[in-house]
Amino acid sequence: MIEGNSETTRPRAKRGFAVMDPTRVREIASMGGRTAHANGRAHEFTSEEARAAGKKRHQRAPDTGASAA
């Protein structure tokens, strides 16, 4: 425990993308996506991969948040 610190804690100031206009954030993300595809680093799901991912997700039991006691 720190003693002698009587300052009240202030909420942290928003920085970076949190301060930006959502339209500008989208533009920046779009540029990054285009660059990733151009460099061959972006993953594109095939229909088989997407089907397998959906099937795997739906096989799990739904999380209700309650424990069975």
Backbone hydrogen bonds in HBPLUS format (Angstrom, degrees):
<---DONOR---> <-ACCEPTOR-->    atom                        ^
c    i                          cat <-CA-CA->   ^        H-A-AA   ^      H-
h    n   atom  resd res      DA  || num        DHA   H-A  angle D-A-AA Bond
n    s   type  num  typ     dist DA aas  dist angle  dist       angle   num
A0018-ALA N   A0015-ARG O   3.27 MM   3  5.67 139.4  2.44 141.2 133.7     1
A0019-VAL N   A0016-GLY O   3.17 MM   3  5.84 153.5  2.25 116.4 122.8     2
A0024-ARG N   A0021-ASP O   2.92 MM   3  5.34 121.8  2.27 110.6 124.9     3
A0025-VAL N   A0021-ASP O   3.08 MM   4  6.45 156.3  2.14 155.2 162.6     4
A0026-ARG N   A0022-PRO O   3.03 MM   4  6.21 156.1  2.09 143.2 149.2     5
A0027-GLU N   A0023-THR O   3.03 MM   4  6.32 150.7  2.12 142.4 150.4     6
A0028-ILE N   A0024-ARG O   3.00 MM   4  6.28 161.2  2.04 151.9 155.9     7
A0029-ALA N   A0025-VAL O   2.96 MM   4  6.20 164.1  1.99 151.9 156.3     8
A0030-SER N   A0026-ARG O   2.88 MM   4  6.01 153.2  1.95 145.9 153.6     9
A0031-MET N   A0027-GLU O   3.00 MM   4  6.29 154.5  2.06 147.7 153.9    10
A0032-GLY N   A0028-ILE O   3.06 MM   4  6.38 155.9  2.12 148.1 154.5    11
A0033-GLY N   A0029-ALA O   2.92 MM   4  6.20 153.2  2.00 148.2 155.6    12
A0034-ARG N   A0030-SER O   2.94 MM   4  6.20 160.3  1.98 151.6 156.5    13
A0035-THR N   A0031-MET O   2.98 MM   4  6.18 158.1  2.03 147.5 153.6    14
A0036-ALA N   A0032-GLY O   2.95 MM   4  6.13 159.1  1.99 147.5 153.0    15
A0037-HIS N   A0033-GLY O   3.05 MM   4  6.29 161.0  2.09 149.6 154.0    16
A0038-ALA N   A0034-ARG O   2.92 MM   4  6.11 156.3  1.98 146.4 153.7    17
A0039-ASN N   A0035-THR O   2.93 MM   4  6.13 145.4  2.06 148.5 157.3    18
A0041-ARG N   A0036-ALA O   2.87 MM   5  5.07 153.2  1.94 158.7 155.7    19
A0040-GLY N   A0037-HIS O   3.14 MM   3  5.03 153.8  2.21  98.5 106.5    20
A0050-ALA N   A0046-THR O   3.02 MM   4  6.29 165.3  2.04 157.1 161.0    21
A0051-ARG N   A0047-SER O   2.96 MM   4  6.04 154.5  2.03 140.3 147.3    22
A0052-ALA N   A0048-GLU O   2.95 MM   4  6.16 158.9  2.00 148.0 153.5    23
A0053-ALA N   A0049-GLU O   2.94 MM   4  6.16 157.3  1.99 149.4 155.5    24
A0054-GLY N   A0050-ALA O   2.99 MM   4  6.18 161.4  2.02 148.6 153.4    25
A0055-LYS N   A0051-ARG O   2.92 MM   4  6.09 158.2  1.97 147.9 154.4    26
A0056-LYS N   A0052-ALA O   2.91 MM   4  6.05 158.7  1.96 146.5 152.3    27
A0057-ARG N   A0053-ALA O   3.01 MM   4  6.18 156.6  2.06 146.1 152.3    28
A0058-HIS N   A0054-GLY O   3.03 MM   4  6.23 156.5  2.09 147.6 153.4    29
A0059-GLN N   A0055-LYS O   3.10 MM   4  6.23 120.5  2.47 139.0 153.0    30
A0059-GLN N   A0056-LYS O   3.32 MM   3  5.26 146.9  2.44  95.5 104.9    31
